Every structure is written in C-alpha cells, then in structure tokens.
Amino acid sequence: MDIPETLTHLRKLPKSAAEETDPLIRARIVGEILAALAEVEDALKAVRQPAVAELREQGHTVRALAAELGLSPARVDQIAKGKRA
C-alpha cells in the first residue's frame, strides 16, 4: 500500500470504528487505534526533525520552510532544534 492509499485508509478509521455496534468493542478498537497512532506519530517525528534540521543546514530559511511545510516559522524553528519535534 502506498502512502496516499494508507492516508485514505487512516481517514476512514473513525467511521469504521463508529460502525461497531457493541460499545465495549468500539471503545477497545478506538483505544487500540489511538495507541498505534501515538507510536506512528513518534516515529514520524523522528523522521521529520532531522529532515528539517538538514534543510536548515543547507541554508533554507525558517520562513521559506514554514511556507513550504504549512507551519509557522516558530514551529519550524522548534522542529529543527528538536524541541517538541
């Protein structure tokens, strides 16, 4: 599965989970999904931070990166420095 397909699948998870009729099972499913997403989020941040730091080392400005990434300049600076990646 490629990244766009995976993202499409992830976006469907809330609706799929909501379709479970047993509330206990639904709560467990959502809990498992949230735990997995937290793990994935941490792993993705570990990939993004060095990428942003590398771009800064290459001379890209915080403002230019902010515009490219859709983030504020302050957030780009935090990411580049490894603060709350």
C-alpha positions in Angstrom: 0.0 0.0 0.0 1.5 3.4 -1.0 1.3 6.5 1.2 -1.7 8.1 -0.4 -3.7 4.8 -0.1 -2.6 4.5 3.5 -3.7 8.0 4.3 -7.1 7.4 2.7 -7.4 4.2 4.8 -6.4 6.1 8.0 -9.0 8.8 7.4 -11.7 6.1 7.2 -10.9 4.6 10.5 -13.1 6.8 12.7 -16.2 6.0 10.5 -15.3 2.3 10.5 -14.8 2.2 14.3 -18.1 4.1 14.8 -20.0 1.4 12.9 -19.2 -1.2 15.6 -22.5 -1.7 17.4 -21.1 -3.0 20.7 -19.9 0.0 22.7 -17.2 -2.0 24.6 -15.7 -3.4 21.4 -16.0 0.1 19.8 -14.1 1.7 22.8 -11.4 -1.0 22.7 -11.0 -0.6 18.9 -10.6 3.2 19.3 -8.2 2.7 22.1 -6.0 0.4 20.0 -6.1 2.8 17.1 -5.1 5.7 19.3 -2.2 3.8 20.8 -1.0 2.8 17.3 -1.3 6.3 16.1 0.7 7.6 19.0 3.5 5.2 18.1 3.4 6.2 14.5 3.4 9.9 15.4 6.5 9.4 17.5 8.2 7.5 14.6 7.2 10.2 12.1 8.5 13.0 14.2 11.8 11.2 14.5 12.0 11.3 10.7 10.8 14.9 10.2 13.1 16.5 12.7 16.4 15.5 11.1 14.9 16.3 7.7 14.1 19.9 8.8 17.4 20.2 10.5 19.2 19.1 7.3 17.3 21.7 5.3 18.3 24.4 7.7 21.9 23.3 7.4 21.6 23.5 3.6 20.7 27.2 4.1 16.9 27.1 3.8 15.4 29.9 5.9 12.9 29.2 8.6 10.4 31.4 6.7 10.8 29.6 3.4 10.4 26.2 5.1 7.4 27.4 7.0 5.7 28.4 3.8 6.6 25.1 2.2 5.5 23.0 5.1 2.4 24.9 6.1 3.8 25.7 9.5 4.6 28.8 11.4 8.3 29.9 11.4 8.4 29.4 15.1 7.2 25.8 14.8 9.8 25.1 12.0 12.5 26.5 14.3 11.3 24.3 17.2 11.3 21.2 14.9 14.8 22.0 13.5 16.1 22.3 17.1 14.5 19.1 18.2 12.1 20.8 20.6 8.7 19.1 20.6 9.6 17.6 17.2 
